[in-house]
Amino acid sequence: MKTILINMNNRILSLIAAVLLTLSSFAAHVETNRPWYLAGEAMQVSLSDVDAQIAYAELCDTRGLAAGVAVGLSQGQGSGVIELPSSLHSGYYVLSVYTRDDAHVSSQLVAIVNPLHKSADDDIKWLPADSCWAMGNGTADLVSQKQVEEREIEGHIIKARVSNVYGGKTYDVSQILPSLSIIGQQIHFFEGKMVGDSIAVFYTYGIQGKLPLVLSAVSSTGESLPIEMISPFAALLPKQLPHLEFHYKRSEVESRSLDMQRHQIAITPAKRELKLGDLSDDTAEEGCPLPYDENIHGVQPYLSYNLDEYRQFLTIREVLLEYVQCVSRRTIQGQQQLIVTTEQDQYNHVSPSLVLIDGMPVMDVERLLNYDARRIHYINIYGHQFTFGNGVYSGILSFITRSGRLTNYPTEPNYQYLVYSFPEVSPLRPADTNQPSEVFIPQAPDYIDSTMWITADGDTDGTGADIFYVVSTWEEDWKDSLGRTCHYADVWNPLHREHMGTLEINKVAAYMSPGNRFYAPFYRHTTIDAFLTQNEDTVYQRTRLAMADVCAAFDHFQARRDKSRPLIIAGFSQGGLAVVELLKHIDDDTYRQLAAAYVLGYKVTKADMTQCSRIRPAEGESDTGVTICYNTMKDVKYIKPVISASDICINPVNWRTDATPATLHDTITVTLSPEYHVLVVSGYSGSEYPAYKDLINVGDIHSCEPWLYSECLAKNIATRTAAYRRKQNKK
């Protein structure tokens, strides 16, 4: 232990806190980007060590580990970010830096201030001053030595604890097979080594960043054993920390607090981490799975099936029976197994095959066979032998879902599902107190400003409706002048305004505004990249800011309009999502003014209708207070769950909810599928709308929704408006 006495009469200004501790030259070294921190800020750390691949930086108080980061080193240097929890108490913490194979620990004190929340654990004295700085009063008793562990040479070592006593049986190390698999559309599978009775060690390589993974441990008799990851951090708790005397300038603290809150808003979508196996939804942005790559160790599949090219079946059992070759079912030691049996594989009678779904090993074959085949995108079969650690497999059978996130796949018993931050190798950046956040959020619109609206008044006789229209998605992720990534359109950017206004809003107004008053706000719509993940939770989290803009615009619009006039709410694509959100947002008085809501090219689910009784599916041409929803496909197999997997639909040509076909423009047949709740068209290719990154216009005709049926929509708006007025006149 190393004890430091801090003199309260000395105004010691240090990086992060009051004191920089000088320890052995053998220890890893750390530098930070600020002299003090607010709880909730991002702490940037620059690490160096002359002889290590990975270094660890952890932040502790006397009670426990607060946060940490593992950093990959290149030429002895690297950098990382520790996201400070916004719940941290005010006081001193210790930042400890070390490597696995070195006993020495480098430490420095960190002053953290939380002006927004008081805590019983606060150890701070606030002193007004003409600038902000921190000083310590008392003694610091810190850890300077730790246990030496195995050196990390080729990659990151992960440890887990396995329950070798389970179900009344005790298993020795030779009877336990632990594994770690990265979840996603690639195969990264690692078998572990048992050390002692209950510790599994995994030697990972070639992986960086925050990724979803699954840990499993299976006995020689096929029993799934409980397994839990061990924290990679040593949690070197100090015995004592000095009291913090914080000399503060109010304006500086307030300014930093506002920046911190913006940062928290910016990273909020990433904070709800992936919950693999969650049956209620997909997962979050934090820990996105790796994109599709069919190669494994440089080997391409012996056979590959893209299920978009085949007739859809409901279960994997049906798909394997109908299409897939070289796979058979066998019972081995009382357990059902799927076996790869390629002509070239002479070993299939010796070793089992490895069966994976989104990279996770499948234990229960029946559960896999009963899984919804419509969620599967690829089935890849690899012949020959593969070795992972001590395991040898005769072939691999890999199922890849459309999301790459085990969407709605039942959890395997005793598996551990989690998101893990693998060390990343990043270029060393100099400490910079003005370093911008990596995520940029554009300035919010002010809906009092008329330039935030496109309006058109075509109601010459006062018998029409007020139409509130929400534009769709037009932007991809982009960077500002400081190189920060933005996930939202900028309502002040002329190019973004042109995309929203000229390319869509004005064209929709051309057929919706005649006979009506038309209002459409510019808003910070979420970029297409969120939808490209095809992940429900990513879309939900990323669109919260956009939906807040839409609700603010609607409230401004609603407060100023003549409420005796019928209300029409309409939107296309992301704008259709906004319509659903607005129906949840409005009150019953506003709902009573609703003639109809039009969700064009987006889904309305049973969950939406359960949550909001104001979402009532339209049943015909003239019912009011209802929601019209449709999505157009060439075939039901092209349904994209994140966009068009709806539970309601109506045909906008004949306004029926059954399969009665309708003819549009003399040559196009539009038929509703009551089973899948989408429109299936024939006689129309949609070739004017090019495919976009395997998301839209790839068998669906998403981009046609507000245009193909424009005459039908204009006529129907007038019909429902008139029906609403007739009802009101009878009251």
C-alpha positions in Angstrom: 0.0 0.0 0.0 1.1 3.6 -0.6 0.0 6.3 1.8 0.0 10.0 0.7 -0.6 12.9 3.0 -2.3 15.9 1.4 -1.7 19.4 3.0 -4.9 21.4 2.9 -2.8 24.6 2.8 -1.3 23.8 -0.5 -3.4 24.5 -3.6 -2.4 21.4 -5.6 -3.9 21.3 -9.0 -3.5 18.0 -10.8 -4.8 16.2 -13.8 -8.3 15.0 -12.7 -7.8 15.7 -9.0 -5.4 17.1 -6.5 -2.4 14.8 -6.7 -0.5 12.8 -9.3 1.1 9.8 -7.8 4.6 8.8 -9.1 5.1 5.1 -8.8 7.5 2.5 -10.3 8.5 3.0 -13.9 7.5 -0.6 -14.5 3.8 0.3 -14.1 1.5 1.3 -16.9 1.0 5.1 -17.1 -2.2 7.1 -17.6 -3.1 10.7 -18.6 -6.6 12.2 -18.6 -8.2 15.1 -20.4 -9.6 17.2 -17.6 -8.5 18.5 -14.2 -11.8 17.5 -12.6 -15.0 15.8 -13.7 -18.7 16.0 -13.4 -20.6 12.8 -12.8 -22.1 11.8 -16.2 -19.1 13.1 -18.2 -16.9 11.0 -20.4 -13.3 10.6 -19.0 -10.8 10.2 -21.8 -7.7 8.2 -20.8 -4.4 7.8 -22.6 -2.5 4.7 -21.5 1.0 3.6 -22.1 3.1 0.5 -21.2 6.3 -0.6 -22.8 5.6 -4.3 -22.9 1.9 -5.1 -23.0 -0.9 -5.6 -25.5 -3.8 -4.6 -23.2 -4.0 -2.2 -20.3 -6.8 -1.7 -17.8 -8.0 1.5 -16.2 -10.5 1.3 -13.3 -12.1 3.9 -11.1 -12.9 3.0 -7.5 -13.9 4.5 -4.2 -13.5 2.8 -0.9 -16.9 1.0 -1.4 -16.4 -0.6 -4.9 -15.7 -0.4 -8.6 -17.4 2.6 -10.2 -16.4 2.2 -13.9 -13.5 1.0 -16.1 -12.2 0.4 -19.5 -9.8 -2.2 -21.2 -7.7 -0.6 -23.9 -5.7 -2.3 -26.6 -2.2 -0.9 -27.0 -0.3 -0.3 -30.3 3.4 0.3 -30.0 2.9 0.7 -26.2 0.2 3.3 -26.4 -3.6 3.5 -26.6 -6.6 5.5 -25.5 -10.1 4.8 -24.3 -13.2 6.4 -22.7 -14.7 5.8 -19.3 -18.3 6.8 -19.2 -18.8 8.2 -15.7 -22.2 7.1 -14.2 -24.4 10.1 -13.6 -25.2 8.6 -10.2 -21.7 8.9 -8.7 -21.4 10.8 -5.4 -19.2 13.8 -5.1 -15.7 13.2 -3.7 -12.3 11.7 -4.5 -11.9 8.4 -6.4 -8.8 6.6 -7.4 -7.9 5.8 -11.1 -5.8 2.7 -11.2 -3.9 1.5 -14.3 -2.3 -1.9 -14.7 -1.7 -4.9 -17.0 -2.5 -8.5 -16.3 1.0 -9.8 -16.0 2.6 -7.0 -14.0 2.2 -6.6 -10.2 2.8 -2.9 -10.3 -0.2 -0.5 -10.3 -0.1 3.2 -11.3 -2.7 5.3 -9.5 -3.9 8.9 -9.4 -6.7 10.6 -7.6 -9.8 11.8 -9.4 -12.1 14.6 -8.2 -15.7 14.0 -9.3 -18.4 16.5 -8.6 -22.2 15.8 -8.8 -24.1 19.2 -8.6 -27.4 17.6 -9.7 -27.8 14.9 -7.0 -27.0 14.9 -3.3 -25.9 11.6 -1.7 -25.2 10.4 1.8 -21.9 9.3 0.4 -20.8 12.8 -0.7 -17.5 13.9 0.7 -17.1 17.4 -0.6 -16.9 21.0 0.6 -18.1 23.6 -1.8 -16.1 26.8 -1.8 -17.0 29.8 -4.1 -14.1 31.0 -6.2 -13.2 32.9 -9.4 -12.4 29.6 -11.1 -12.9 25.9 -10.6 -10.2 23.7 -9.1 -9.9 20.8 -6.6 -7.9 20.3 -3.5 -7.5 17.4 -1.1 -7.6 17.4 2.7 -6.4 14.2 4.4 -4.7 10.9 3.6 -4.9 8.6 0.6 -4.1 5.0 1.2 -4.0 3.3 -2.2 -3.1 -0.1 -3.6 0.3 -0.2 -5.4 0.6 -4.0 -6.0 -1.8 -6.6 -7.3 -1.8 -10.3 -8.2 0.1 -11.3 -11.3 -2.0 -13.2 -13.9 -1.4 -14.8 -17.3 0.1 -12.6 -19.9 -2.3 -11.5 -22.8 -0.2 -12.1 -25.9 -2.5 -12.7 -29.0 -5.8 -11.3 -27.6 -8.0 -10.8 -24.6 -8.4 -13.4 -21.9 -11.9 -13.8 -20.5 -12.7 -15.9 -17.4 -16.0 -17.3 -16.2 -17.1 -19.3 -13.2 -18.9 -22.6 -13.8 -21.0 -24.5 -11.3 -19.5 -28.0 -11.5 -22.0 -29.2 -8.9 -25.5 -29.1 -10.4 -28.6 -31.2 -10.4 -27.3 -33.4 -7.6 -24.2 -34.3 -9.6 -20.5 -33.3 -9.4 -18.6 -32.9 -12.7 -14.8 -32.9 -12.9 -13.0 -30.6 -15.4 -12.7 -33.3 -18.0 -16.5 -33.6 -18.1 -17.2 -29.8 -18.7 -17.1 -28.1 -22.1 -17.3 -24.3 -21.8 -17.8 -22.1 -24.8 -18.0 -18.4 -25.7 -19.7 -17.2 -28.9 -20.0 -13.8 -30.3 -23.6 -13.1 -31.4 -24.2 -11.7 -34.8 -24.0 -12.6 -38.5 -20.5 -13.9 -38.4 -19.0 -16.9 -36.6 -16.6 -16.3 -33.7 -16.7 -19.3 -31.5 -14.2 -20.1 -28.7 -14.0 -23.2 -26.6 -12.6 -22.6 -23.1 -10.2 -24.4 -20.9 -11.1 -25.5 -17.4 -8.7 -24.4 -14.7 -9.3 -25.9 -11.3 -12.8 -27.2 -10.5 -14.9 -24.2 -11.6 -12.9 -21.6 -13.7 -13.2 -21.5 -17.5 -10.6 -19.5 -19.4 -11.3 -18.3 -23.0 -8.5 -17.0 -25.2 -10.2 -14.7 -27.7 -8.6 -12.9 -30.6 -9.5 -10.7 -33.6 -12.4 -9.0 -31.8 -12.7 -5.4 -30.7 -15.4 -3.1 -29.3 -18.7 -3.7 -27.5 -20.3 -6.9 -28.7 -23.1 -9.3 -27.6 -21.9 -12.7 -26.5 -23.2 -15.9 -24.9 -21.3 -18.1 -22.4 -22.3 -21.7 -22.0 -21.0 -24.8 -20.3 -22.2 -28.3 -21.2 -21.4 -31.5 -19.4 -20.4 -34.7 -21.1 -23.9 -36.0 -20.6 -25.5 -33.0 -22.3 -26.5 -31.1 -19.1 -26.3 -27.3 -19.3 -24.4 -26.0 -16.3 -24.7 -22.5 -14.8 -21.9 -20.1 -16.0 -21.1 -16.5 -15.2 -18.4 -14.1 -16.4 -15.8 -12.9 -14.0 -15.1 -9.1 -14.2 -11.9 -8.4 -16.0 -11.1 -5.6 -13.5 -9.1 -6.2 -10.3 -11.3 -3.8 -8.2 -8.3 -2.3 -6.3 -10.3 -0.5 -3.6 -8.4 2.2 -1.6 -8.5 1.9 2.2 -8.8 5.7 2.5 -9.3 8.7 0.3 -8.9 12.4 1.2 -11.8 14.8 1.6 -12.5 16.9 -1.5 -12.5 20.7 -1.2 -13.9 22.0 -4.5 -13.4 25.7 -5.3 -16.0 26.5 -7.9 -17.2 29.2 -10.2 -20.9 28.8 -10.6 -21.1 29.8 -14.3 -18.4 27.2 -15.2 -20.1 24.4 -13.3 -23.5 25.3 -14.9 -22.0 25.4 -18.4 -20.3 22.0 -17.9 -23.5 20.6 -16.4 -25.4 21.5 -19.6 -22.8 20.0 -21.8 -22.9 16.8 -19.6 -26.6 16.6 -19.9 -26.4 16.9 -23.7 -23.8 14.2 -23.7 -26.1 11.9 -21.6 -28.9 12.6 -24.1 -26.6 11.7 -27.0 -25.5 8.4 -25.5 -28.9 7.4 -24.1 -29.8 5.2 -27.1 -26.6 3.3 -26.4 -27.2 2.8 -22.7 -30.0 0.2 -23.0 -27.8 -2.7 -23.8 -28.6 -5.7 -25.8 -30.8 -8.2 -24.0 -30.3 -11.4 -26.0 -33.2 -13.8 -25.9 -35.6 -11.2 -24.7 -39.0 -12.4 -26.0 -40.6 -9.0 -26.0 -38.4 -7.2 -28.5 -35.0 -7.1 -30.2 -32.2 -5.3 -28.6 -30.5 -2.0 -28.3 -27.9 0.0 -30.0 -25.2 -0.7 -27.5 -23.3 -3.8 -28.5 -24.4 -4.1 -32.1 -23.7 -7.5 -33.7 -21.1 -7.8 -36.4 -22.4 -7.6 -40.0 -22.9 -10.6 -42.2 -19.8 -12.5 -43.4 -20.2 -16.0 -44.6 -16.5 -16.9 -44.3 -15.2 -18.7 -41.2 -11.4 -19.0 -40.9 -11.2 -18.0 -44.6 -13.5 -21.0 -45.6 -16.6 -20.3 -47.6 -19.8 -22.4 -47.1 -20.1 -25.7 -48.9 -23.8 -24.8 -49.4 -25.6 -21.5 -48.7 -29.3 -20.8 -48.7 -30.7 -17.2 -48.9 -34.3 -17.8 -47.7 -35.5 -14.7 -49.5 -35.1 -16.7 -52.7 -37.4 -19.5 -51.5 -41.0 -19.9 -50.7 -41.6 -19.0 -47.0 -42.3 -21.6 -44.4 -43.3 -21.1 -40.8 -40.7 -23.3 -39.1 -37.1 -24.3 -39.6 -38.3 -27.9 -39.5 -40.2 -27.3 -42.8 -37.3 -25.5 -44.4 -34.8 -28.3 -43.7 -37.3 -30.9 -45.0 -38.1 -29.0 -48.1 -34.9 -27.3 -49.3 -31.7 -28.0 -47.3 -29.4 -30.8 -48.4 -26.6 -32.5 -46.4 -28.3 -32.2 -43.1 -29.8 -35.2 -41.2 -31.2 -35.8 -37.7 -29.8 -38.4 -35.4 -30.2 -39.5 -31.9 -26.9 -39.8 -30.1 -26.7 -40.8 -26.5 -30.4 -40.1 -26.2 -30.1 -36.6 -27.6 -31.4 -35.3 -30.9 -28.7 -33.8 -33.1 -28.4 -32.3 -36.5 -25.5 -33.7 -38.5 -23.8 -32.2 -41.6 -23.2 -35.1 -44.1 -21.4 -33.7 -47.1 -20.0 -36.1 -49.7 -16.5 -34.8 -49.0 -16.7 -35.2 -45.2 -15.3 -38.6 -44.2 -15.3 -37.8 -40.5 -19.0 -37.2 -39.9 -19.4 -40.6 -38.2 -16.6 -39.7 -35.7 -17.3 -36.2 -34.4 -20.6 -34.2 -33.9 -21.5 -31.2 -36.0 -21.5 -27.7 -34.6 -25.0 -26.1 -34.9 -25.2 -22.3 -34.4 -27.9 -19.7 -34.6 -26.5 -16.1 -34.9 -23.2 -17.6 -33.6 -24.7 -19.2 -30.5 -24.4 -23.0 -30.1 -27.7 -24.8 -30.2 -28.4 -27.2 -27.3 -32.1 -28.0 -27.8 -32.6 -29.1 -31.5 -36.4 -29.2 -31.1 -36.4 -25.6 -30.0 -34.5 -24.7 -33.1 -36.7 -26.7 -35.4 -39.8 -25.0 -34.1 -38.3 -21.5 -34.5 -40.0 -19.0 -37.0 -38.2 -19.6 -40.3 -39.4 -16.2 -41.5 -36.8 -14.6 -39.2 -34.0 -16.6 -40.8 -32.1 -14.9 -43.7 -29.3 -17.4 -44.4 -28.5 -21.1 -43.8 -24.8 -21.9 -44.3 -23.4 -25.4 -44.3 -19.6 -25.9 -43.9 -18.1 -29.3 -44.6 -14.9 -30.9 -43.3 -13.5 -30.7 -39.8 -13.2 -27.6 -37.6 -11.2 -27.3 -34.4 -12.1 -24.8 -31.7 -9.9 -25.2 -28.6 -10.1 -28.8 -27.7 -13.3 -29.5 -29.6 -13.4 -31.1 -33.1 -16.5 -30.9 -35.2 -17.5 -32.5 -38.4 -19.1 -29.6 -40.3 -20.9 -26.6 -39.1 -24.6 -25.8 -39.7 -25.1 -22.0 -39.2 -28.5 -20.2 -39.1 -28.3 -16.4 -39.5 -31.4 -14.3 -38.6 -32.3 -11.1 -40.3 -31.4 -9.1 -37.2 -28.4 -11.1 -36.1 -29.6 -10.8 -32.5 -31.5 -14.0 -31.8 -34.7 -12.2 -32.3 -37.4 -14.0 -30.2 -35.3 -17.1 -29.9 -36.0 -18.8 -26.6 -33.2 -18.6 -24.1 -31.1 -21.7 -23.5 -31.2 -22.7 -19.8 -28.1 -21.6 -17.8 -26.5 -19.8 -20.7 -25.3 -16.2 -19.8 -26.3 -13.6 -22.4 -24.5 -10.2 -22.1 -22.8 -7.3 -23.9 -19.1 -7.1 -23.4 -16.5 -4.5 -24.2 -13.5 -6.1 -25.8 -10.4 -3.9 -25.8 -10.1 -1.6 -28.8 -6.9 -0.4 -30.3 -7.3 3.3 -31.1 -4.9 6.0 -32.0 -3.6 8.0 -29.0 -5.1 11.4 -28.8 -3.6 14.3 -26.8 -5.5 15.4 -23.8 -7.9 18.1 -24.8 -10.3 19.7 -22.4 -12.4 20.9 -25.3 -12.6 17.5 -27.0 -16.1 17.3 -28.6 -18.5 14.5 -27.9 -18.3 11.8 -30.6 -22.0 12.1 -31.2 -23.6 15.4 -32.4 -27.2 16.3 -31.9 -28.4 19.2 -34.1 -30.2 22.2 -32.7 -33.9 21.6 -32.0 -36.5 23.3 -34.2 -38.5 26.2 -32.9 -42.1 25.7 -34.1 -43.0 29.3 -33.5 -40.7 30.0 -36.4 -42.7 29.8 -39.6 -39.6 28.5 -41.5 -40.0 25.2 -39.6 -43.3 24.5 -41.5 -44.5 23.9 -45.0 -48.2 24.8 -45.2 -50.8 25.1 -47.9 -54.4 26.3 -47.6 -56.6 24.8 -50.3 -59.8 24.9 -48.4 -61.6 27.7 -50.3 -65.1 26.9 -48.9 -64.2 25.9 -45.4 -65.6 22.4 -45.6 -62.3 20.5 -45.6 -60.0 19.1 -42.9 -56.8 20.2 -41.2 -54.1 17.8 -42.3 -50.9 17.2 -40.2 -48.4 15.4 -42.3 -45.1 13.9 -41.1 -42.3 13.4 -43.7 -40.3 10.2 -44.0 -36.6 9.4 -43.7 -34.2 11.2 -46.0 -30.8 11.3 -44.4 -28.0 8.8 -43.7 -25.6 9.2 -40.8 -23.4 12.2 -41.4 -20.6 14.2 -39.7 -20.4 17.8 -38.7 -17.4 20.1 -39.2 -15.7 18.7 -36.1 -16.0 15.1 -37.3 -18.8 14.1 -34.9 -21.3 11.6 -36.1 -25.0 12.6 -36.2 -27.9 10.2 -36.3 -30.5 12.9 -37.1 -31.5 15.3 -39.8 -30.7 18.9 -39.2 -33.7 21.2 -39.7 -31.4 24.2 -40.2 -29.3 22.5 -42.9 -30.4 23.7 -46.4 -29.7 20.4 -48.0 -31.7 18.4 -45.4 -34.6 20.9 -45.7 -34.6 20.5 -49.5 -34.7 16.7 -49.2 -37.7 16.9 -46.8 -39.5 19.8 -48.4 -38.9 19.7 -52.2 -38.6 15.9 -52.6 -41.6 14.9 -50.4 -43.7 17.4 -48.5 -44.5 19.6 -51.4 -45.4 16.7 -53.6 -47.7 15.2 -50.9 -49.2 18.6 -50.4 -50.0 18.8 -54.1 -52.7 16.1 -53.7 -53.6 16.3 -50.0 -54.0 20.1 -49.7 -56.8 20.7 -52.4 -59.9 21.2 -50.3 -58.0 21.1 -47.1 -55.5 23.0 -44.9 -52.1 21.2 -45.0 -49.4 21.5 -42.3 -46.0 19.7 -42.3 -43.2 20.4 -39.9 -39.5 19.9 -40.4 -38.1 17.7 -37.7 -34.9 15.9 -36.7 -35.9 12.6 -38.2 -33.7 9.7 -37.4 -31.3 8.7 -40.1 -31.8 5.5 -42.2 -28.9 3.8 -40.4 -31.1 3.0 -37.4 -33.5 1.1 -39.6 -30.6 -0.6 -41.4 -29.9 -2.5 -38.2 -33.3 -4.1 -38.6 -33.4 -4.0 -34.8 -36.5 -2.9 -33.0 -34.9 -1.6 -30.0 -32.3 0.4 -31.9 -35.1 2.0 -33.9 -37.1 2.7 -30.8 -34.2 4.3 -28.9 -32.9 6.4 -31.9 -36.4 7.7 -32.8 -37.2 9.0 -29.4 -35.7 12.5 -30.2 -37.4 12.6 -33.6 -40.8 11.6 -32.1 -40.4 14.3 -29.4 -39.9 16.9 -32.2 -43.1 15.6 -33.9 -45.1 15.7 -30.7 -43.9 19.3 -30.0 -44.8 20.3 -33.5 -48.3 18.7 -33.2 -48.9 20.4 -29.9 -48.0 23.8 -31.4 -50.3 23.0 -34.4 -53.2 21.8 -32.3 -53.1 24.7 -29.9 -53.6 27.2 -32.8 -56.0 25.4 -35.1 -59.8 25.7 -35.3 -60.8 22.6 -33.3 -64.3 22.5 -34.9 -62.6 21.3 -38.1 -61.9 17.6 -38.8 -58.4 16.4 -38.1 -56.4 14.2 -40.4 -53.0 12.9 -39.3 -50.8 11.2 -42.0 -47.2 10.1 -42.4 -45.0 8.0 -44.6 -42.4 5.5 -43.4 -40.8 7.0 -40.3 -43.6 9.5 -40.6 -46.0 6.6 -40.3 -44.2 5.6 -37.1 -44.8 9.2 -35.9 -48.5 8.9 -36.6 -48.7 5.8 -34.3 -46.7 7.7 -31.7 -49.0 10.7 -32.0 -52.1 8.6 -31.5 -50.5 7.5 -28.2 -49.6 11.1 -27.4 -52.9 12.9 -28.0 -55.7 13.2 -25.4 -59.3 12.0 -25.7 -60.5 15.5 -26.6 -58.1 15.7 -29.5 -59.0 12.1 -30.6 -62.7 13.2 -30.8 -61.6 15.6 -33.5 -59.9 12.9 -35.6 -61.5 12.0 -38.9 -58.7 9.5 -39.7 -55.0 8.7 -39.3 -53.0 7.4 -42.2 -50.0 5.2 -41.6 -48.4 4.8 -45.0 -45.6 2.3 -45.3 -45.2 1.4 -41.7 -46.6 -1.1 -39.3 -49.3 -1.0 -36.6 -48.9 -3.9 -34.1 -51.1 -5.6 -31.6 -48.8 -4.1 -28.9 -49.6 -0.6 -30.2 -53.3 -1.2 -30.1 -53.1 -2.8 -26.7 -51.2 0.3 -25.4 -53.5 2.8 -27.1 -57.3 2.3 -27.5 -57.4 5.3 -29.9 -55.8 3.1 -32.6 -58.8 1.5 -34.2 -58.3 -0.2 -37.6 -60.3 1.1 -40.4 -63.0 -1.3 -41.7 -64.3 0.5 -44.7 -64.2 3.6 -46.9 -65.9 6.1 -44.6 -65.6 5.1 -40.9 -64.0 7.9 -38.8 -61.7 8.0 -35.9 -59.9 5.1 -37.4 -56.3 4.2 -38.5 -55.6 3.4 -42.1 -52.4 1.2 -42.6 -50.9 -0.5 -45.5 -47.5 -1.8 -46.8 -46.9 -2.9 -50.4 -45.1 -6.0 -51.5 -44.5 -8.2 -54.6 -44.7 -11.2 -52.3 -45.3 -11.7 -48.6 -41.8 -13.2 -48.2 -40.4 -9.7 -48.6 -41.9 -8.4 -45.4 -39.3 -6.5 -43.3 -40.2 -7.1 -39.6 -38.8 -3.7 -38.5 -41.0 -1.8 -41.0 -43.9 -3.7 -42.4 -44.8 -6.6 -40.1 -48.1 -5.1 -39.3 -51.2 -6.6 -37.6 -53.7 -4.4 -39.5 -54.1 -3.5 -43.2 -56.7 -2.1 -45.5 -56.7 -2.0 -49.3 -56.6 1.7 -50.3 -58.1 0.9 -53.8 -61.3 -0.8 -52.8 -61.2 -0.1 -49.0 -61.7 -3.7 -48.1 -59.9 -5.8 -45.4 -60.4 -9.1 -47.1 -58.6 -10.7 -50.1 -60.9 -9.2 -52.7 -58.5 -7.9 -55.4 -58.8 -4.4 -56.7 -57.6 -2.9 -60.0 -55.6 0.3 -60.0 -54.8 2.3 -63.2 -56.3 -0.4 -65.3 -53.2 -2.7 -65.2 -52.2 -3.1 -61.5 -53.9 -5.7 -59.3 -53.8 -4.9 -55.6 -54.7 -7.8 -53.2 -54.6 -7.7 -49.4 -53.2 -10.7 -47.6 -55.4 -11.2 -44.5 -52.8 -13.6 -43.1 -49.8 -11.2 -43.3 -51.7 -7.8 -43.3 -49.9 -6.5 -46.4 -50.8 -5.5 -50.0 -49.5 -7.8 -52.7 -49.4 -6.2 -56.2 -49.1 -7.7 -59.6 -48.7 -5.8 -62.9 -46.4 -3.3 -61.3 -42.6 -3.7 -60.8 -41.8 -0.5 -58.9 -38.6 -0.3 -60.9 -38.5 3.4 -60.6 -37.5 2.9 -56.9 -34.0 1.4 -56.7 -33.2 -1.0 -53.9 -31.5 0.5 -50.8 -28.9 -1.6 -48.9 -31.1 -4.7 -48.7 -33.6 -2.8 -46.6 -36.3 -1.3 -48.8 -37.4 -1.9 -52.4 -36.0 -5.4 -52.5 -39.2 -7.2 -53.2 -41.2 -4.8 -51.1 -42.1 -1.6 -52.9 -41.8 0.7 -49.8 -41.0 3.9 -51.7 -44.3 3.8 -53.6 -46.6 4.1 -50.7 -47.6 7.8 -50.8 -47.4 8.0 -54.6 -49.0 4.8 -56.1 -52.3 5.4 -54.3 -52.3 9.2 -54.2 -55.6 9.6 -56.1 -57.2 7.0 -53.8 -55.8 8.8 -50.7 -57.0 12.2 -51.8 -60.5 11.0 -52.5 -60.6 9.0 -49.2 -59.5 12.0 -47.2 -62.5 13.9 -48.6 -64.8 11.0 -48.0 -63.9 10.6 -44.3 -63.8 14.4 -43.8 -67.4 14.6 -45.1 -68.5 11.6 -43.0 -67.0 13.2 -39.9 -68.8 16.5 -40.6 -72.1 14.6 -41.0 -71.7 12.9 -37.7 -70.9 16.2 -36.0 -74.0 17.9 -37.6 -76.2 15.2 -36.1 -75.1 15.9 -32.6 
